[in-house]
Each structure stands twice: as structure tokens, then as C-alpha cells.
Amino acid sequence: MGSRENIEAGELSSPLLDVDGGRNSGGDDVGGSSGSKQSGSGSENSSATSMVVLSTLVAVSGSYVFGSAVGYSSPSRSGIMDDLGLSVAEYSVFGSILTIGAMIGAVVSGKMADYIGRRGTMGFSQIFCIFGWLAIALSKVAWWADLGRLLVGCGMGLLSYVVPIYIAEITPKNLRGGFTTVHQLMICCGVSLTYLIGAFVNWRALALIGTIPCVVQILGLFFIPESPRWLAKIGQQKESESALERLRGKNADTSREAAEIRDYTETLKHLSEARILDLFQWRYAHSLLVGVGLMVLQQFGGVNGIAFYASTIFISAGFSDSVGTIAMVAVQIPMTALGVVLMDKSGRRPLLLVSSAGTCLGCLFVGLSFLLKDLQGWSQVTPSFALAGVLVYTGSFSLGMGGIPWVIMSEGHSSCFQAYVE
């Protein structure tokens, strides 16, 4: 048996990632065994069965909850400030405390997903979200609404890890990129529909509506299988093979994929327990830099400012917030869908480059619009520049930066380190 370094450089370097995307018919595979690609693994060329589709839809119900939480603060701003008597600073606390809760949830998400499973973690996160939405809807004072927002954030943090991981573990390699990107598509739908619904109902009703997808996912979890990889990891081989058979269909030959999962988990047993300090070894530097770097760029690229305060941006620029919100929805959903289609066709890197350039241009337009507002003779172009900037940013972010970092994080790291990286 080889050393830890040799094992990780081979089978554990990218357990879920199909780098060649099925285009390279010869040579060694990602895991370092030459036989699987040459003979053609059934899992690599599998089609999407009804159970894979159902499982993905149930999982991304959590992604919709994620999006509805992000989109909630923009349409509910004036109602909450008036009813609870909040100042701008106090409402900013309400809006931003969501991200604090998300950080708390993200810290424990990896370990929780390993201990109680992917389905258990999704169900547990929705309990947080339901109590959070109810606390917001029934709040009479600011701190009660803040507590509810914090609880929703904790649920978001758990969902942000477990949903893409679960989808990546149940889907065939040739479909994994597109299916995982549905996570971002449903986040986008959650944000967009919350914007639209918030234009017609008050903030308390909007919070109650937020509990509906939470209940849908909890009920749906009873009808979908657990991740075969997680079941194999905890030693339940028979249950793992049964779950894989449900996902691939009764008539599908799952022997090769089951053997791959079994060999992979057996290899994991020969490794010592991963420690967080192990992440900082030189051989993980490139993988860690790419994965964490993309997540940092995604979160610090201005998405929360635009998503949380889109209506405020439009009003401050002298543009109709309702028209601007509808325009955002009209751009956001099609661009996210386009990103899903292009994910496995054009590749991750080209989409990231185009998306990053577009988000940079969008931020430039928004900043320039308020700069021109203060200049004599140029203030009339401020609304147009603000609208263009927000739409360019939203469309570009939805195309690539919104979804691709999650895909890379979910498929590009060894299972023994995913809990720490995320």
C-alpha cells in the first residue's frame, strides 16, 4: 500500500470531478486508474432518471429558500421600518444579520453533513428556517425580527453546503455540472419571485410565504434516497447500493459505479482523520486557493449590496423601484438558465471570465451613475446608468459567478477535506 501522499495524489485528488467531461476517450482518468475511462463507465454516460430529477428538485427547494431569504429585505424595507419604527441603521442590522447567521451555519455544515447525512442536514436546516420566518412574521419589536433573520441565516449556511454536495453525489458525471448549477438557478428564482411577490403583499405575509418551500423540502425528503457516497462512507454498503439502484433505475448496471464508490471509501479508511491544519500543506495550496478564492470573490463582489438594496438603489437614482425590480427578474432567470445550459458545454473557466468581466462593468456603471448625479448637467443620465449597471451586474453574476464556485467546491475537493474547505 502506498503512502498517504500517493493515495491522495491518485484516487482522492478529485473524487467527483470529471475533468475531461467525457471528451477524452483514452488515457488515465482523474483518479489515476486507466481502466475506467477506456472501458467506459456506465455512470459517466448515464441519463437523468426520474429519481435523480425528483431528488434534485427536492434538494433545490432549499436553494429557493436561500434565494427568498436574500431577496426578502429589498421589498420589505419600507413596511418593516414603518411598522417596527426602525431607523436606517437598525434596518441595516436586520438585513446584514442574515449573513452572520449564514457564517454560523456554514462553519458547522460540513461536520453535520458527515454525521447525520445529507438528507438529515437539509431537514435540520429547514427547521431553523421555519422558526426564523415565523419569528419575522410575528415580530412586534426589532430584536425579535433580528432573531428570526439570524435563524434563517443559519439555515442558509447549512443549505449552501449540503445542497450542491448532495446533487454532485447523486448525479452521473456527464450531467453533474448542469444539475449542480440548478442550485444557483433556484436561488435566482427565489430572489426574483420574492421581489415580485413583495410588490403585492406586506412583509408579514411575505415571511409566511417563505415557509412554504421549507415545508415542501421536509416532506420531499421522505421520498428521496440518501447519498450513496455518504452511506458507503459510514459503512452501510447494502444501503448504498440500494440507493444507487434507485437513482440509476432498476434496469441500469450499477456494478461499476458501486465498485468505484466502494474502492474509494476503502481507500479513505487508510487515511488518518483530516485535520484543519492539513489544509495548509503545500500539496493542497492550488486546490484551496482556487476553491476558497472563488468563494471570496463571489461574496465580496458586491452581490449582497445589490441583492439586499436593489430597490433603494433605484429610488436613490431617481428610477422606479417596481419597474427596476421587474427588469431584474426579466434578466436574472434567463441568464441563470443560460449558465446551466453552458456549464458543461463551454466549460467553467470561460464562463467565469465572461461573468467576472460583466460584474465588474456593472459595478462601474452603478458607481458612475451616482458620480454623475453630483455633476451639473449629467444628473439626467443617472437613472439610465443605475438601471444598466444593476441589470448588467445581475445578468453577469447569474451567468457564472453565482453558480460555478459552488460547483467547483462541491466536485473538486476530496471528501475528507470538503467539510473543512466549505
C-alpha positions in Angstrom: 0.0 0.0 0.0 1.3 3.4 -0.9 1.8 6.4 1.3 -0.9 9.0 2.1 0.6 11.4 -0.4 0.5 8.9 -3.2 -3.1 7.9 -2.4 -4.3 11.5 -2.3 -2.5 12.3 -5.5 -4.3 9.5 -7.1 -7.8 8.4 -6.1 -8.5 11.2 -3.7 -7.4 14.2 -5.6 -10.7 14.8 -7.4 -13.2 12.1 -6.4 -16.2 13.8 -8.0 -14.7 15.8 -10.8 -14.8 14.6 -14.5 -12.1 16.9 -15.8 -12.3 15.7 -19.4 -16.0 15.9 -19.4 -16.2 12.7 -21.4 -14.3 14.2 -24.4 -11.1 12.2 -23.9 -11.6 8.6 -24.7 -8.2 7.5 -23.9 -5.6 7.9 -21.2 -5.9 7.7 -17.5 -8.9 9.0 -15.6 -8.9 11.6 -12.8 -8.5 9.1 -10.1 -5.4 7.6 -11.7 -6.8 4.3 -12.8 -6.5 3.7 -16.6 -9.3 1.2 -16.9 -12.4 3.1 -16.2 -12.3 5.7 -18.9 -11.0 3.3 -21.6 -13.8 0.8 -21.0 -16.4 3.5 -20.4 -18.0 3.7 -17.0 -21.8 3.4 -17.0 -22.0 6.3 -14.5 -20.2 8.7 -16.9 -22.8 8.2 -19.7 -25.9 7.7 -17.6 -29.1 9.7 -18.4 -31.1 11.5 -15.8 -33.7 9.2 -14.3 -36.9 10.4 -12.8 -35.5 9.7 -9.3 -32.4 11.8 -10.0 -34.7 14.6 -11.2 -37.0 14.3 -8.2 -34.1 14.2 -5.7 -32.6 17.3 -7.3 -35.9 19.2 -7.2 -36.4 18.4 -3.5 -32.8 19.4 -2.8 -33.0 22.7 -4.6 -36.2 23.6 -2.7 -33.6 24.6 -0.1 -31.9 26.7 -2.7 -35.2 28.5 -3.3 -35.3 29.2 0.5 -31.8 30.6 0.2 -32.9 32.9 -2.5 -36.1 34.0 -0.9 -34.1 35.0 2.3 -31.7 37.0 0.2 -34.4 38.8 -1.7 -36.7 39.4 1.3 -35.0 42.6 2.6 -35.4 44.7 -0.5 -39.2 44.7 -1.0 -40.0 44.6 2.7 -37.8 47.6 3.7 -40.4 50.3 3.9 -43.0 48.1 5.6 -40.7 46.9 8.3 -39.2 50.3 9.0 -42.7 51.9 9.3 -44.4 49.1 11.4 -41.5 48.5 13.8 -40.2 52.0 13.8 -36.7 51.2 12.7 -34.1 53.7 11.6 -31.9 53.1 8.5 -29.1 51.8 10.7 -31.4 49.4 12.6 -32.8 48.1 9.4 -29.3 47.6 8.1 -28.7 45.4 11.1 -31.8 43.4 10.2 -30.6 43.0 6.6 -27.0 42.1 7.4 -27.5 39.8 10.3 -28.6 37.2 7.8 -25.0 36.8 6.6 -23.8 36.4 10.2 -26.3 33.5 10.7 -25.1 32.1 7.3 -21.5 32.1 8.6 -22.5 30.3 11.7 -24.4 27.7 9.7 -21.5 27.3 7.2 -19.0 26.6 10.0 -20.9 23.5 11.2 -22.4 22.4 7.8 -19.6 20.1 6.8 -19.4 18.2 10.0 -23.1 18.0 10.4 -23.5 16.6 6.8 -20.9 14.0 7.7 -22.5 13.0 11.0 -26.3 12.9 10.2 -26.2 12.7 6.4 -27.2 14.9 3.5 -30.9 14.5 3.9 -30.8 14.9 7.7 -28.8 18.2 7.3 -31.3 19.5 4.8 -34.2 18.7 7.1 -32.5 20.2 10.1 -31.7 23.4 8.2 -35.4 23.8 7.3 -36.4 23.7 10.9 -34.2 26.7 11.5 -35.7 28.5 8.5 -39.3 27.8 9.5 -38.8 29.1 13.0 -37.0 32.1 11.6 -39.7 33.0 9.1 -42.4 32.7 11.8 -40.4 34.9 14.2 -40.1 37.6 11.5 -43.8 37.3 10.6 -45.0 37.6 14.2 -42.4 40.1 15.4 -43.6 43.2 17.3 -40.1 44.5 18.2 -36.9 44.8 16.3 -34.9 42.2 18.2 -37.5 39.5 17.6 -37.3 40.2 13.8 -33.5 40.2 14.0 -33.5 36.8 15.8 -35.7 35.4 13.1 -33.4 36.7 10.4 -30.5 35.2 12.2 -32.2 31.8 12.4 -33.0 31.9 8.6 -29.3 32.8 8.0 -28.2 29.7 10.0 -30.4 27.5 7.8 -29.0 29.2 4.7 -25.4 28.5 5.8 -26.3 24.8 6.1 -28.1 24.7 2.8 -25.3 26.4 1.0 -23.0 23.4 1.6 -25.2 20.4 1.7 -27.4 21.1 -1.4 -24.7 21.2 -4.0 -22.8 18.4 -2.3 -25.9 16.1 -2.4 -26.6 16.9 -6.0 -23.0 16.3 -7.0 -23.0 12.9 -5.2 -26.2 11.6 -6.8 -25.9 12.7 -10.4 -23.9 11.0 -13.2 -20.6 12.6 -14.1 -21.7 13.7 -17.5 -24.6 15.6 -16.0 -23.1 16.8 -12.8 -22.2 20.3 -13.8 -25.6 21.2 -15.2 -27.5 19.6 -12.3 -25.4 21.3 -9.7 -25.9 24.7 -11.3 -29.7 24.2 -10.8 -28.8 25.2 -7.2 -27.9 28.7 -8.4 -30.9 28.7 -10.7 -33.3 28.1 -7.8 -31.5 30.7 -5.7 -32.2 33.1 -8.6 -35.8 32.1 -8.8 -36.2 32.6 -5.0 -34.7 36.1 -5.2 -36.7 37.0 -8.2 -40.1 35.7 -7.1 -39.6 37.2 -3.7 -39.1 40.6 -5.4 -42.3 40.2 -7.4 -44.5 38.8 -4.6 -43.2 41.5 -2.2 -44.5 44.2 -4.6 -48.1 42.9 -3.9 -48.2 41.6 -0.3 -47.0 43.1 3.0 -43.8 42.0 4.8 -45.5 39.7 7.3 -47.4 37.8 4.6 -44.1 37.6 2.6 -42.4 36.0 5.6 -45.2 33.4 5.9 -44.9 32.6 2.2 -41.2 31.9 2.9 -42.2 28.9 5.0 -43.9 27.1 2.1 -40.7 25.8 0.3 -39.3 24.8 3.7 -42.3 22.5 4.3 -42.1 21.2 0.7 -38.5 20.1 1.2 -39.1 18.5 4.6 -42.0 16.4 3.1 -40.0 15.7 -0.1 -37.0 14.3 1.9 -39.2 11.2 2.8 -39.4 10.2 -0.8 -35.7 10.5 -2.0 -32.7 8.3 -1.2 -29.7 9.3 0.8 -26.4 10.0 -0.9 -24.8 6.6 -1.9 -21.3 8.0 -1.2 -22.2 9.1 2.3 -23.9 5.7 3.1 -20.8 3.9 1.8 -18.6 6.2 3.9 -20.3 5.2 7.1 -20.1 1.5 6.3 -23.7 0.9 5.0 -22.7 -0.8 1.7 -26.0 -2.6 1.1 -28.0 0.6 1.6 -25.5 2.5 -0.6 -26.1 0.0 -3.4 -29.8 0.2 -2.9 -29.8 4.0 -3.1 -27.6 3.9 -6.2 -30.1 1.4 -7.9 -33.0 3.8 -7.1 -31.1 6.7 -8.6 -29.9 4.9 -11.8 -33.0 2.8 -12.4 -33.7 -0.9 -11.8 -32.5 -1.9 -15.2 -29.3 0.0 -15.1 -25.9 -1.7 -14.5 -24.6 0.0 -11.4 -21.9 -2.6 -10.6 -19.1 -0.4 -11.9 -20.2 2.7 -10.1 -20.8 0.8 -6.9 -17.3 -0.7 -7.1 -15.8 2.8 -7.7 -17.6 4.1 -4.6 -16.6 1.1 -2.6 -13.0 1.3 -3.6 -13.0 5.0 -2.8 -14.4 4.6 0.7 -12.0 1.7 1.4 -9.1 4.0 0.4 -10.4 6.6 2.8 -10.2 4.2 5.6 -6.4 4.0 5.2 -6.1 7.7 5.7 -5.9 9.3 9.1 -8.6 11.7 10.2 -8.3 15.0 8.3 -7.3 18.0 10.5 -7.9 21.6 9.6 -4.1 22.2 9.7 -3.7 19.7 6.9 -5.4 22.1 4.6 -2.4 24.3 4.7 0.1 21.8 3.3 1.7 22.8 0.1 0.1 20.0 -2.0 -3.3 21.4 -1.3 -2.3 25.0 -2.0 -3.6 25.2 -5.6 -6.9 23.5 -4.8 -7.5 25.6 -1.7 -6.6 28.8 -3.5 -9.0 28.2 -6.4 -11.9 27.0 -4.3 -11.8 29.5 -1.4 -10.6 32.3 -3.7 -13.6 31.9 -6.0 -16.0 31.9 -3.0 -14.3 35.0 -1.5 -14.5 36.8 -4.9 -18.1 35.8 -5.2 -19.2 37.2 -1.8 -17.0 40.3 -1.9 -18.0 41.2 -5.4 -21.0 43.3 -4.4 -23.8 40.8 -4.8 -25.2 41.2 -1.3 -25.3 45.0 -1.6 -27.2 44.9 -4.9 -29.5 42.0 -3.9 -30.4 43.4 -0.4 -30.8 47.0 -1.5 -31.8 46.9 -5.2 -35.0 49.0 -4.6 -33.0 51.6 -2.6 -30.5 51.9 -5.4 -33.3 52.5 -7.9 -35.1 55.1 -5.7 -31.8 56.9 -4.9 -31.0 57.1 -8.6 -34.5 58.5 -9.4 -35.8 55.4 -11.1 -39.0 53.4 -10.4 -38.2 50.6 -8.0 -41.1 48.5 -9.2 -40.0 48.8 -12.9 -36.4 48.1 -11.9 -37.3 45.1 -9.9 -39.3 43.6 -12.8 -36.4 44.3 -15.1 -34.0 42.5 -12.8 -36.3 39.4 -12.7 -36.6 39.5 -16.6 -32.8 39.4 -16.8 -31.9 37.2 -13.8 -33.8 34.0 -14.6 -33.0 33.7 -18.3 -29.3 34.4 -17.7 -29.1 31.8 -14.9 -30.8 29.2 -17.2 -28.3 30.0 -19.9 -25.5 29.4 -17.4 -26.9 26.0 -16.6 -27.0 25.1 -20.3 -23.5 26.4 -21.0 -21.9 24.9 -17.9 -21.0 21.5 -19.4 -20.7 22.8 -23.0 -18.3 25.8 -22.8 -16.6 24.9 -19.5 -16.2 26.6 -16.2 -13.3 28.9 -17.0 -14.7 30.8 -20.0 -18.0 31.4 -18.2 -16.1 32.7 -15.1 -14.1 35.1 -17.2 -17.2 36.5 -19.0 -19.1 36.7 -15.8 -16.4 38.4 -13.8 -15.9 41.0 -16.6 -19.6 41.7 -16.6 -19.9 42.1 -12.9 -17.0 44.5 -12.9 -18.7 46.5 -15.6 -22.0 46.5 -13.8 -20.4 47.8 -10.6 -18.6 50.5 -12.6 -21.9 51.6 -14.1 -23.7 51.8 -10.7 -20.9 53.8 -9.2 -20.6 56.1 -12.2 -24.4 56.8 -12.1 -24.1 58.3 -8.6 -20.9 60.2 -9.5 -22.7 61.8 -12.5 -25.7 62.6 -10.2 -23.5 65.2 -8.4 -22.2 66.7 -11.7 -24.0 69.6 -13.2 -25.7 68.7 -16.4 -25.2 65.0 -16.1 -27.8 64.1 -13.5 -30.4 63.2 -16.1 -28.4 60.1 -17.1 -28.2 58.8 -13.6 -31.4 56.6 -13.7 -30.3 55.0 -17.0 -26.8 54.3 -15.8 -28.1 52.8 -12.5 -30.6 50.6 -14.3 -28.0 49.4 -16.8 -25.4 48.8 -14.1 -27.8 46.7 -11.9 -29.0 44.7 -14.9 -25.5 44.1 -16.3 -24.3 43.0 -12.9 -27.3 40.8 -12.2 -27.1 39.1 -15.6 -23.4 38.6 -15.5 -23.4 37.2 -11.9 -26.3 34.8 -12.7 -24.4 33.6 -15.8 -21.3 32.2 -14.0 -20.1 33.7 -10.7 -23.3 32.8 -8.9 -23.2 29.1 -9.6 -19.7 28.0 -10.8 -17.9 28.5 -7.4 -20.4 26.2 -5.7 -19.9 23.6 -8.5 -16.1 23.7 -8.2 -16.3 23.5 -4.4 -18.7 20.5 -4.4 -16.8 18.5 -7.0 -13.2 19.5 -6.8 -12.1 18.5 -3.3 -11.6 15.2 -1.5 -14.4 14.1 0.7 -12.1 14.1 3.7 -11.5 17.8 3.3 -14.8 19.1 1.9 -16.2 19.6 5.4 -13.2 21.9 6.3 -12.9 23.7 3.0 -16.6 24.7 3.0 
